[in-house]
Amino acid sequence: MFNRRSLMMAAASAFVLTAAGPAAAQETIKIGNTMPYSGPASAYGQIGRTIEAYFNKLNADGGVAGRQIEFITYDDAYSPPKAVEQTRRLIEQDQVDILFQNLGTPSNTAIQKYVNAKKVPHLFLATGAAKWNMPDKFPMTTGWQPSYQTEGQIYAQYIQENIENPKIAILWQNDDFGKDYLIGMKEALGEAAETLIVAEAPYEVAQPTVDSEVLSLKASGANVFFIVATPKFAAQAIKKSHEIGWEAERFLSNVSVSVGAVLKPAGFEASKGVISAAYLKEATDPQWADDPAMQEWRAFMDEHYPDGDKASSFTVFGYGVAKTMEHVLEQAGEGADAMAILEAATSMDHVENPMLLPGITMTTGPNDFAPIEAMQLQRFNGETWELFGDIIHAESS
């Protein structure tokens, strides 16, 4: 469906590349990517399309650091075997310079060793697994968003401090994505985890619904429901828990906070009161109505991605991470090779990004490949997310 090669250059530029041969390749950087444009996590496809639209804009404006961007993005359907196949295609056939924003913990896990063996930078992945911050073992791979373990720790801390006699039930995706959240929460709860967590229900991405899992978790008598799920299943869990009258305090993994893609399908009334954590500005939050960066994002969406969902956190995410790559390419400079781009990506010093919440910046170094390590809690009020509390940094969570 979306196995397409996205050549984002004007027709004249494409002609020059064809006519000039290898020398012209220096004027182009090939960036490869896989995304679930189909399958159980297809809601995330908006991230790839937003990145594509932003790179199109950059090319129309003259490129970055003297070069045009050739963005090649393929559908992996959120399937690790398909991700392996498409990644090999990107590296061995398309000969991309770098990989960028490949989505999903299972898919990136499947390609990580291969990509590092090939010495292709594997940058700013669209997943918060802790394994993307292992520079000694995987020097080509970096994350972007806060880690799932940190997020799980933040929820555990809040639950212990604010909910009387908590009994926690957890719905989690049965892969490394779900396991990382469990690790974070259990580490923060410590020895109390054995008594505070009263029920767990893993689910498989191939199953049609999680309704039966939600019913069994409610039967545990839990008064806290932690939903560790990708958008389709998160919407189902929110909706079902509301339908059966489960009056638990609900916590939702950040990867599924999209108002348009998750909370609207679940029902705004059903979603009211759900708590999550944020590091990006929320598209529907009225406090950002006059924010210059959000106004710029809306203008970009209107002009360059008019079919995109302006109520979705995924288009904000895609725009923010594309701006991060723009910054890195500029820092690497004209004619930079793949290793120089990797160096720029792993030596950021409190870099600001207009889509991040105030007080959150991006920093990386030789021993820390995790750019964003802070979040703030938020609660859905039935229309939009409302931030509350202070910015929480990983080292203090």
C-alpha positions in Angstrom: 0.0 0.0 0.0 2.7 2.5 1.0 5.8 0.7 -0.3 6.8 3.8 -2.0 10.1 5.6 -2.7 9.6 9.2 -1.9 12.0 11.3 -4.0 11.5 14.7 -2.6 13.2 16.9 -5.1 12.0 19.2 -7.8 11.9 17.8 -11.3 14.9 19.9 -12.4 17.0 18.6 -9.5 16.1 15.0 -10.3 17.2 15.6 -13.9 20.5 17.0 -12.7 21.1 14.0 -10.5 20.4 11.6 -13.4 22.5 13.5 -15.8 25.4 14.3 -13.6 25.9 10.8 -12.2 28.0 10.0 -9.1 29.3 13.5 -8.6 25.8 14.8 -8.1 25.3 12.3 -5.3 27.2 14.6 -3.0 24.4 17.1 -3.4 21.9 14.6 -2.0 21.5 12.8 1.3 19.6 9.5 1.3 17.5 9.0 4.4 15.8 5.6 4.9 12.8 4.8 7.0 10.2 2.1 7.7 6.8 2.8 9.2 3.6 0.9 9.8 1.4 2.5 7.1 -0.7 -0.6 7.3 -1.4 -3.2 10.0 -2.4 -3.0 13.7 -0.3 0.2 14.3 -1.2 2.0 11.1 -2.2 5.1 13.1 1.5 5.9 13.5 1.8 6.2 9.7 1.0 9.9 10.1 4.4 10.4 11.6 6.1 9.2 8.4 3.9 11.3 6.2 4.5 14.4 8.4 8.3 13.8 8.1 7.9 13.4 4.4 6.0 16.6 4.0 8.6 18.5 6.1 11.5 17.3 4.1 9.5 18.2 0.9 9.3 21.7 2.4 13.0 21.9 3.2 13.8 20.8 -0.4 11.5 23.4 -1.9 13.3 26.0 0.3 16.7 25.0 -1.0 17.6 22.0 1.1 19.8 21.6 4.2 23.5 22.4 4.4 23.7 22.6 0.6 21.9 19.3 0.0 18.5 18.0 -1.0 17.0 15.2 1.0 15.9 11.9 -0.7 13.6 10.4 1.9 12.8 6.7 1.1 10.1 5.3 3.4 8.6 1.8 3.2 5.7 0.1 4.9 6.7 -2.6 7.4 3.1 -3.2 8.7 4.5 -3.3 12.3 5.9 -6.7 11.5 9.5 -7.4 12.5 10.2 -9.8 9.6 8.9 -7.2 7.2 11.0 -4.5 8.9 14.1 -6.7 8.3 13.2 -7.1 4.7 12.6 -3.4 4.1 15.7 -2.4 6.0 17.9 -4.7 4.0 16.3 -3.1 0.9 17.1 0.4 2.1 20.7 -0.4 2.9 21.7 -2.9 0.2 19.6 -1.7 -2.7 18.8 1.9 -2.1 22.2 2.5 -0.3 20.8 5.0 2.1 23.3 7.1 4.1 21.4 6.9 7.4 18.2 5.4 8.8 15.9 7.8 10.7 12.7 7.4 12.8 12.1 3.7 12.1 9.1 3.0 14.3 8.4 0.3 16.8 10.3 -1.6 19.5 9.8 -5.0 18.0 10.8 -3.9 14.5 13.9 -2.0 15.6 14.9 -4.8 17.9 14.9 -7.1 14.8 17.2 -4.8 12.8 19.5 -3.3 15.4 22.4 -5.8 15.2 22.3 -5.9 11.4 22.3 -2.1 11.1 25.1 -1.7 13.6 27.1 -4.4 11.8 26.6 -2.5 8.5 27.7 0.8 10.3 24.7 2.7 9.1 23.5 5.4 11.6 20.2 4.4 13.0 18.9 7.7 14.4 16.1 9.1 16.6 14.0 6.0 16.6 10.2 6.3 17.1 10.2 4.1 20.2 11.2 4.7 23.9 12.9 1.3 24.6 15.9 1.6 26.9 18.0 -0.5 24.5 18.4 2.5 22.1 20.7 4.1 24.7 23.5 1.6 24.7 26.4 3.4 22.9 29.1 0.9 23.9 27.1 -2.1 22.4 25.2 -0.3 19.6 27.1 2.8 18.6 25.0 3.5 15.5 21.6 3.5 17.3 19.9 6.5 19.2 16.5 7.1 20.5 14.6 10.4 20.6 11.6 10.3 23.0 11.8 9.6 26.7 12.3 6.0 27.7 9.3 3.8 28.5 11.0 2.7 31.7 11.3 6.3 32.9 7.7 6.9 32.1 6.6 3.8 34.0 8.6 5.1 37.0 6.8 8.4 36.9 3.4 6.8 37.0 4.5 4.5 39.9 5.7 7.5 41.9 2.4 9.3 41.3 0.3 6.3 42.2 2.1 5.7 45.5 1.9 9.4 46.5 -1.6 10.2 45.4 -3.8 7.1 45.4 -4.9 5.5 48.7 -4.5 1.7 49.0 -3.6 1.3 45.3 -4.4 -2.0 43.6 -2.8 -1.9 40.1 -4.0 -3.9 37.1 -1.8 -3.7 33.9 -2.8 -4.3 30.3 0.4 -4.6 28.3 1.5 -5.5 24.8 3.4 -8.7 24.9 6.8 -7.6 23.4 9.7 -5.4 24.5 7.6 -2.3 24.3 5.2 -3.5 26.9 8.0 -5.2 29.0 9.9 -1.9 29.3 7.0 -0.1 30.9 6.5 -3.1 33.3 10.2 -2.9 34.3 10.0 0.8 35.0 6.9 0.6 37.1 8.1 -2.4 39.1 11.5 -0.9 39.7 9.9 2.3 41.1 7.5 0.3 43.3 10.3 -1.8 44.6 9.4 -4.7 46.9 5.8 -3.3 47.1 5.2 -4.3 43.5 4.4 -7.8 44.5 1.4 -6.7 46.6 0.4 -3.5 44.8 0.2 -5.1 41.3 -2.8 -7.4 41.6 -3.3 -8.4 38.0 -1.5 -8.3 34.6 -2.9 -9.2 31.2 -0.6 -9.3 28.1 -2.1 -9.1 24.7 -0.8 -9.9 21.2 -0.8 -7.4 18.4 -2.4 -9.9 16.1 -5.6 -10.3 18.2 -8.7 -8.3 17.2 -9.6 -6.8 20.6 -8.5 -6.6 24.2 -12.1 -6.6 25.6 -11.6 -10.0 27.4 -8.4 -8.8 29.0 -10.1 -5.6 30.3 -12.9 -7.7 31.8 -10.5 -10.0 33.6 -8.5 -7.1 34.9 -11.6 -5.4 36.3 -12.5 -8.7 38.1 -9.3 -8.4 40.1 -10.8 -5.6 42.1 -8.1 -3.1 41.0 -8.6 0.6 41.5 -5.8 1.6 39.1 -5.7 0.6 35.5 -2.4 1.0 33.6 -2.9 0.8 29.8 0.4 0.0 28.0 -0.9 -0.3 24.4 -0.5 1.0 20.9 -3.4 3.3 19.6 -5.9 0.7 18.3 -5.8 -1.3 21.6 -5.5 1.7 23.8 -8.8 3.1 22.3 -10.5 -0.3 22.9 -9.3 -0.5 26.5 -10.4 3.0 27.4 -13.8 2.5 25.8 -14.4 -1.0 27.3 -13.3 0.1 30.8 -15.9 2.9 30.6 -18.6 0.7 29.2 -18.3 -1.8 32.1 -18.3 0.9 34.7 -14.8 0.3 36.0 -14.1 3.3 38.2 -10.4 2.9 38.4 -7.8 5.7 38.0 -6.5 5.1 34.4 -3.0 5.7 33.2 -2.2 5.6 29.5 1.2 5.1 27.8 2.4 8.3 26.1 2.6 6.5 22.7 -1.2 6.5 22.6 -2.1 10.0 23.8 -3.3 11.2 20.4 -6.7 12.9 20.7 -7.6 12.3 17.1 -6.3 8.7 16.7 -7.1 7.3 20.2 -9.3 9.4 22.5 -11.8 10.3 19.8 -12.4 6.7 18.7 -12.6 5.7 22.4 -15.1 8.5 23.1 -14.3 11.8 24.8 -16.6 11.0 27.7 -15.1 7.6 28.1 -11.6 9.1 28.0 -12.3 11.8 30.6 -9.9 11.6 33.6 -7.2 9.5 31.9 -3.7 10.4 33.0 -0.6 10.2 30.9 2.8 12.0 30.6 3.9 14.5 28.0 7.0 16.1 26.6 5.5 17.6 23.5 3.0 20.4 23.1 -0.5 19.1 22.6 -2.2 20.0 19.3 -5.6 20.5 20.9 -4.5 22.3 24.1 -5.9 25.9 24.0 -2.9 27.2 26.0 -0.9 26.8 22.8 -3.4 28.6 20.5 -1.2 31.7 20.3 2.2 29.9 20.6 4.3 31.0 17.7 5.8 27.5 17.2 2.3 25.9 17.1 1.0 28.6 14.8 4.0 27.7 12.5 3.1 24.0 12.7 -0.6 24.7 11.8 0.5 26.8 8.8 2.9 24.0 7.8 0.1 21.4 8.0 -2.3 23.6 6.0 0.2 24.1 3.2 2.3 21.0 3.1 0.1 18.2 4.7 -3.5 19.3 4.4 -4.8 15.8 4.7 -3.0 15.3 8.0 -4.8 15.3 11.4 -4.3 18.5 13.3 -5.9 16.9 16.4 -3.2 14.2 16.4 -0.1 14.1 18.6 1.5 12.0 15.8 1.7 15.0 13.4 3.2 17.2 16.1 5.7 14.4 16.9 6.6 13.9 13.2 7.2 17.7 12.8 9.3 17.9 16.0 11.5 15.0 15.1 12.0 16.2 11.5 13.1 19.5 12.9 15.6 17.6 15.1 17.1 16.0 12.0 17.2 19.3 10.2 19.2 20.7 13.2 21.6 17.7 13.1 22.2 18.0 9.3 22.9 21.7 9.7 25.4 21.0 12.6 27.1 18.3 10.6 27.7 20.8 7.8 28.0 20.7 4.0 29.1 17.4 2.5 29.0 15.6 5.9 29.2 11.8 5.6 27.2 9.4 7.7 29.7 9.3 10.6 29.7 13.1 10.8 25.9 13.1 11.0 26.1 10.5 13.7 28.6 12.7 15.6 26.2 15.7 15.4 23.3 13.6 16.6 25.2 12.3 19.6 26.7 15.6 20.7 23.7 17.9 21.3 23.9 20.3 24.2 20.6 21.5 25.5 19.2 22.0 22.0 15.8 23.6 22.0 13.0 22.3 19.8 9.8 24.4 19.4 7.5 21.4 19.8 8.9 20.4 23.2 7.2 21.6 26.4 8.9 24.7 28.0 11.8 23.6 30.1 12.6 20.4 28.1 15.6 20.4 25.8 17.7 17.8 24.0 21.1 16.7 25.1 23.3 13.7 24.0 26.9 12.7 24.6 29.3 9.9 24.1 27.8 7.9 27.0 24.2 9.0 26.7 22.3 8.6 23.4 18.9 9.6 24.9 18.1 13.2 23.8 14.9 13.8 25.8 14.8 12.7 29.5 12.0 14.8 31.0 8.2 14.7 31.1 5.2 16.3 32.7 2.0 14.6 33.8 -1.3 15.5 32.1 -5.0 14.6 32.5 -7.7 14.5 29.7 -10.6 16.8 30.6 -13.0 15.5 28.0 -11.9 17.9 25.3 -8.1 18.2 25.6 -5.1 17.3 27.8 -4.3 19.5 30.8 -0.8 19.6 32.2 -0.3 19.4 35.9 2.6 19.3 38.3 6.3 20.0 37.6 8.6 18.8 34.8 10.0 15.5 36.0 13.5 14.6 34.9 14.7 11.0 34.5 17.3 11.4 37.2 14.7 12.5 39.7 12.0 10.0 38.9 
